[in-house]
């Protein structure tokens, strides 16, 4: 199919299965000529599938009687908008709750889990990108670090992960929960990608590494001082934990911790529950 770019609204309608057959065929023809866009839509589809799988039972439940009172109001438009916003907030809360056993009352703070959810979604969206995976490439690393550090309000540099087999691709600025966030992307020789999501956290101090896996994306996340960090990728837990320890050591400037990361990974995993991994970032 020749011609200009397909409208973003049509691309989203394609992902949602809302296009007429003729228009759908046109979009599929265009996507065949634009693999980077096809990869982006595939990532959106995976996120949609995960959300539907998580909330299908909720969607099929009858509307609670206490909510039917909204239908008797004379001005339903604004009220329904408020109700929709509340429903979205509840859905996001339940999504984060379901990522770890124990729900909101578990050992991990809800804000930390929300950080991990945002990181996983950002990874799923940008890791498949072919032409535009980052805003600023590794060739401008100094500019990237200065720009993101300025936006986040503190010095920030991408850790070097060459000894783990990953090189910096670049980074981008993302919206966080209460301000800007940064994403650094890495790639190994096999084309596997990792992303490190960094955002300011209201809760200061240190936390243990914690683990979640959602929609094929594994995430180790932790809080260190004013920042929350989340390392995401399609790696096994042990390998991702080893890289997460190396990231921590790099950011802390502790080369000895980085050298021992791989050896400590297996023992750390065996010492904690399977789904919610918790390990001290370094010996205290």
C-alpha positions in Angstrom: 0.0 0.0 0.0 1.4 3.4 -1.0 0.5 6.7 0.4 0.9 8.8 3.6 0.8 7.8 7.2 -2.3 6.1 8.6 -4.1 8.3 11.1 -3.3 7.5 14.8 -7.1 7.1 15.5 -7.3 4.4 12.8 -4.3 2.6 14.2 -5.9 2.5 17.6 -9.2 1.4 16.1 -7.3 -1.4 14.3 -5.8 -2.6 17.6 -9.3 -2.5 19.2 -10.8 -4.4 16.3 -13.2 -1.6 15.4 -12.3 -1.0 11.7 -14.5 -2.1 8.8 -13.1 -5.0 6.9 -12.0 -2.8 3.9 -10.2 -0.2 6.1 -8.6 -3.0 8.2 -7.1 -4.5 5.0 -5.7 -1.1 4.1 -4.1 -0.7 7.5 -2.7 -4.2 7.4 -1.1 -3.5 4.0 0.4 -0.2 5.4 1.7 -2.0 8.5 3.4 -4.6 6.3 5.5 -1.8 4.8 6.2 -0.2 8.2 7.4 -2.9 10.6 8.3 -0.4 13.3 4.7 0.7 13.5 3.6 -2.9 13.4 5.8 -3.6 16.4 4.4 -0.6 18.3 0.8 -1.8 17.7 1.7 -5.3 18.8 3.0 -3.9 22.1 -0.3 -2.0 22.5 -2.2 -5.2 21.8 -0.3 -7.1 24.4 -1.1 -4.4 27.0 -4.7 -4.5 26.1 -4.8 -8.3 26.3 -3.3 -8.2 29.8 -5.8 -5.6 31.0 -8.7 -7.6 29.6 -7.5 -10.8 31.1 -7.1 -9.1 34.5 -10.5 -7.4 34.5 -12.9 -9.6 32.5 -14.7 -10.8 35.5 -15.2 -7.3 36.8 -16.6 -6.2 33.4 -19.2 -8.9 33.5 -20.4 -8.1 37.1 -23.7 -6.3 37.4 -23.7 -2.7 38.3 -24.0 -2.2 42.1 -27.3 -0.8 43.1 -25.7 2.1 44.9 -24.3 3.3 41.6 -27.6 3.3 39.8 -28.6 6.5 41.5 -26.4 8.3 39.0 -29.0 7.5 36.3 -31.7 9.5 38.1 -29.7 12.8 38.0 -30.9 15.5 35.5 -27.4 16.3 34.2 -25.8 12.9 33.5 -23.0 14.2 31.2 -20.6 15.6 33.8 -21.6 13.1 36.4 -20.9 10.2 34.1 -17.5 11.7 33.3 -16.7 11.8 37.0 -17.9 8.2 37.4 -15.7 7.1 34.4 -12.7 8.8 36.0 -13.3 7.0 39.3 -13.7 3.7 37.5 -10.4 4.2 35.7 -8.7 5.0 39.0 -10.2 1.9 40.6 -9.1 -0.3 37.7 -5.5 1.0 37.9 -5.5 0.3 41.6 -6.8 -3.2 41.2 -4.3 -3.8 38.4 -1.4 -2.8 40.6 -2.9 -4.8 43.5 -2.9 -8.0 41.4 0.8 -7.8 40.6 1.9 -9.2 43.9 0.4 -11.7 46.4 -1.0 -10.0 49.4 -2.5 -7.1 47.5 -2.4 -3.6 48.9 -1.8 -4.9 52.3 1.4 -6.8 51.3 4.9 -6.0 52.2 5.5 -3.7 49.2 4.1 -0.2 49.3 1.4 0.6 46.7 3.5 3.6 45.3 6.4 1.3 44.7 4.2 -1.2 42.9 2.7 1.6 40.8 6.3 2.6 39.8 6.9 -1.0 38.6 3.6 -1.0 36.6 4.5 2.2 34.9 8.0 0.9 34.1 6.6 -2.4 32.6 4.1 -0.5 30.4 6.8 1.9 29.2 9.1 -1.1 28.4 6.3 -2.9 26.5 5.6 0.3 24.4 9.2 1.4 23.5 11.3 -1.8 23.6 9.9 -3.1 20.3 10.5 0.2 18.5 12.9 -0.1 15.5 13.4 3.4 14.2 12.6 5.5 17.3 13.3 3.5 20.5 14.8 6.5 22.2 14.7 10.3 22.0 18.4 10.9 22.6 20.9 8.3 21.4 23.9 6.9 23.3 26.1 9.0 21.0 24.9 12.1 23.0 25.2 10.5 26.4 26.5 13.6 28.1 23.6 15.6 26.8 21.1 12.9 27.7 22.4 12.7 31.3 22.3 16.5 31.7 18.9 16.9 30.2 17.2 14.1 32.2 19.0 15.1 35.4 17.8 18.7 35.0 14.2 17.5 34.4 14.3 15.2 37.4 16.0 17.8 39.6 19.1 15.8 40.6 22.3 14.5 38.9 21.5 11.4 36.9 23.6 9.2 34.6 22.9 6.0 32.8 24.8 3.1 34.4 27.3 1.2 32.3 26.3 -2.4 31.8 29.0 -3.6 29.4 30.2 -6.3 31.7 26.7 -7.7 31.8 26.6 -7.8 28.0 24.3 -4.7 27.5 25.2 -1.4 25.8 23.3 1.8 26.1 21.0 2.6 23.2 19.9 6.0 24.6 17.0 7.4 26.7 13.8 9.4 26.8 11.7 11.6 29.0 8.4 10.1 30.2 5.5 11.3 32.4 5.6 9.9 35.9 2.9 9.7 38.6 3.7 13.2 39.9 6.3 14.6 37.5 8.8 13.7 34.9 10.5 10.3 34.7 13.5 9.0 32.7 13.9 5.8 30.7 17.3 4.4 29.7 17.4 1.6 27.1 20.0 -1.1 26.7 20.6 -3.9 24.2 22.7 -7.0 24.0 24.3 -8.6 20.9 21.2 -10.9 20.6 18.9 -7.9 20.4 17.4 -8.3 23.8 16.5 -5.0 25.4 16.4 -3.8 29.0 15.0 -0.5 30.2 15.7 1.3 33.4 12.9 3.6 34.6 13.8 6.3 37.0 11.4 8.6 38.8 11.3 10.7 42.0 9.6 9.1 44.9 7.7 10.9 47.6 8.9 8.2 50.1 12.6 8.7 50.7 15.0 6.1 51.9 16.0 2.6 50.7 14.0 -0.5 50.0 14.8 -4.1 49.1 14.7 -5.3 45.5 11.2 -6.5 44.6 10.1 -8.5 41.6 7.0 -8.7 39.5 6.3 -10.3 36.1 3.4 -9.2 34.0 2.5 -9.7 30.3 5.9 -11.3 29.6 7.9 -8.4 31.1 10.0 -9.0 34.3 10.7 -6.1 36.6 13.0 -5.6 39.5 12.3 -2.4 41.4 13.6 -0.6 44.4 13.9 2.9 46.0 17.2 4.5 46.8 17.2 8.0 48.3 14.9 10.3 46.3 14.6 8.0 43.3 12.6 4.9 42.5 14.2 2.6 40.0 12.7 -0.2 37.9 14.7 -2.5 35.6 12.5 -4.2 33.0 13.1 -6.9 30.4 12.1 -10.3 29.0 14.8 -12.1 31.0 14.7 -14.8 33.6 14.6 -13.7 37.2 18.2 -14.7 38.1 19.7 -13.0 35.1 17.6 -9.8 35.6 18.5 -9.7 39.3 22.2 -9.9 38.5 21.8 -6.9 36.1 19.7 -5.0 38.7 22.5 -5.5 41.3 25.0 -4.2 38.8 22.8 -1.2 38.1 22.6 -0.5 41.8 26.3 -0.8 42.3 27.0 1.4 39.3 24.7 4.1 40.5 26.3 3.8 44.0 29.8 3.9 42.5 30.7 0.5 44.1 32.6 -1.5 41.6 33.1 -4.4 44.1 29.4 -4.9 44.4 29.1 -5.0 40.6 31.8 -7.6 40.2 30.0 -9.9 42.7 26.5 -9.4 41.3 26.2 -12.5 39.2 27.5 -14.8 42.0 25.0 -13.4 44.5 22.0 -13.6 42.3 21.2 -17.3 42.7 21.6 -17.3 46.5 19.4 -14.2 46.8 16.6 -15.8 44.8 16.6 -19.0 46.8 16.3 -17.0 50.0 13.0 -15.3 49.1 9.5 -16.2 47.9 9.0 -17.1 44.3 6.7 -14.4 43.1 7.7 -11.4 45.2 11.5 -11.5 45.4 13.1 -9.3 48.1 16.8 -8.9 48.5 19.0 -6.3 50.1 20.6 -4.2 47.4 23.9 -4.5 49.3 25.1 -5.8 52.6 24.4 -3.4 55.4 
